[in-house]
């Protein structure tokens, strides 16, 4: 059984329409929420996108508020959507990925946490699909052997 690990760049598409939204909505319609995961840091990243889009006039205030309500219900407050906690061990373990793939610190944290989740899932016969829209991050994940 496959689980899905979301980067904020892909997860935000569920709540703020842009290129890729139909695919994200398709995954949400076909995959049980208890098989979805993200790093807690992604929560702040997604919310910051809502704020930036609202402030730039890309989405109206009411759409921004609705996006926040939906995101809170499906991810933040969900008992089923799995959140990976960010800790110092993860920070230090992610550092080599920054240099290896020339990715930013946040992407390295997300990648490292998804690699760790994938290893745990493999141990019990499951797979993990890494979902992102950032090309450099996807290439790094693929180079590390992840399904994207």
C-alpha positions in Angstrom: 0.0 0.0 0.0 1.3 3.5 -0.9 1.4 6.4 1.4 1.8 10.0 0.2 4.2 12.5 1.7 3.3 16.1 0.8 5.6 19.1 0.3 3.9 22.4 0.9 4.4 23.3 -2.8 2.0 20.5 -3.8 -0.3 20.6 -0.7 -1.2 24.3 -1.2 -2.7 23.4 -4.6 -5.5 21.7 -2.8 -6.7 25.0 -1.3 -5.5 27.7 -3.7 -6.1 26.8 -7.4 -3.1 26.8 -9.6 -1.3 24.6 -12.1 -1.5 21.1 -10.7 -4.7 21.5 -8.7 -6.6 18.9 -10.6 -4.0 16.2 -9.9 -3.8 17.1 -6.2 -7.6 17.0 -6.0 -7.6 13.6 -7.8 -5.1 12.2 -5.2 -7.3 13.5 -2.4 -10.3 11.8 -3.9 -8.6 8.5 -4.4 -6.3 8.2 -1.4 -7.5 7.8 2.2 -6.4 10.7 4.4 -4.8 8.3 6.9 -2.3 7.5 4.1 -1.2 11.1 3.8 1.7 12.7 5.6 3.6 16.0 5.8 6.2 17.7 7.9 4.7 20.1 10.5 6.7 22.9 8.9 4.6 22.6 5.8 1.6 23.9 7.8 3.3 27.3 8.2 4.5 27.2 4.5 0.9 26.6 3.2 -0.6 29.3 5.4 2.1 31.8 4.2 1.1 31.1 0.6 -2.5 31.9 1.4 -1.4 35.2 3.0 0.9 36.1 0.1 -1.8 35.3 -2.5 -4.4 37.4 -0.6 -2.0 40.3 -0.1 -1.0 40.2 -3.8 -4.7 40.3 -4.8 -4.4 36.9 -6.5 -7.2 35.5 -4.4 -9.9 37.5 -2.6 -10.2 37.7 1.1 -13.2 35.3 1.3 -11.4 32.7 -0.8 -8.3 33.0 1.5 -10.5 32.5 4.5 -12.2 29.5 3.0 -8.8 28.0 2.0 -7.7 28.3 5.6 -10.9 26.7 6.9 -10.6 23.8 4.5 -6.8 23.3 5.2 -7.5 23.4 8.9 -10.2 20.7 8.6 -8.4 18.4 6.2 -4.8 18.7 7.6 -4.2 20.7 10.8 -7.1 19.4 12.9 -7.5 16.1 11.2 -7.1 13.0 13.3 -6.1 11.0 10.2 -3.7 13.2 8.3 -0.3 12.3 9.7 2.1 15.1 10.7 5.8 14.5 11.1 7.2 16.5 14.0 10.3 18.6 13.3 13.1 18.1 15.8 16.8 18.9 16.1 17.7 15.4 15.0 15.9 15.9 11.7 17.6 19.3 11.2 21.1 17.8 11.6 20.3 14.8 9.5 19.0 17.1 6.6 22.1 19.2 6.4 24.1 16.9 4.0 21.1 17.1 1.5 21.6 20.8 1.2 25.1 20.5 -0.2 24.4 17.3 -2.1 21.5 18.7 -4.1 21.8 22.4 -3.8 18.4 22.7 -2.1 17.3 25.1 0.5 17.1 24.2 4.2 13.3 23.7 4.2 13.4 21.4 1.2 16.2 19.4 2.8 14.1 19.0 6.0 11.1 17.8 3.9 13.2 15.4 1.9 15.0 14.0 4.9 11.7 13.4 6.8 10.2 11.8 3.7 13.2 9.5 3.3 12.9 8.5 7.0 9.1 7.8 6.6 9.8 5.8 3.4 12.3 3.6 5.2 9.8 2.9 8.1 7.0 2.1 5.6 9.3 -0.2 3.6 10.1 -2.2 6.7 6.4 -3.1 7.0 5.8 -3.7 3.3 4.4 -0.3 2.2 5.6 2.3 -0.2 5.8 6.1 -0.1 5.1 8.6 -2.9 6.7 12.0 -2.5 4.4 14.7 -3.8 5.9 18.2 -4.6 5.9 20.7 -7.4 9.4 22.1 -6.9 11.5 20.5 -9.7 14.8 20.6 -7.9 13.3 19.0 -4.8 11.6 16.3 -7.0 15.0 15.6 -8.7 16.7 15.3 -5.3 14.0 12.9 -4.1 14.3 10.8 -7.3 18.1 10.7 -6.9 17.5 9.4 -3.4 15.4 6.6 -4.8 12.0 7.9 -3.9 8.9 7.5 -6.1 7.6 11.0 -7.0 
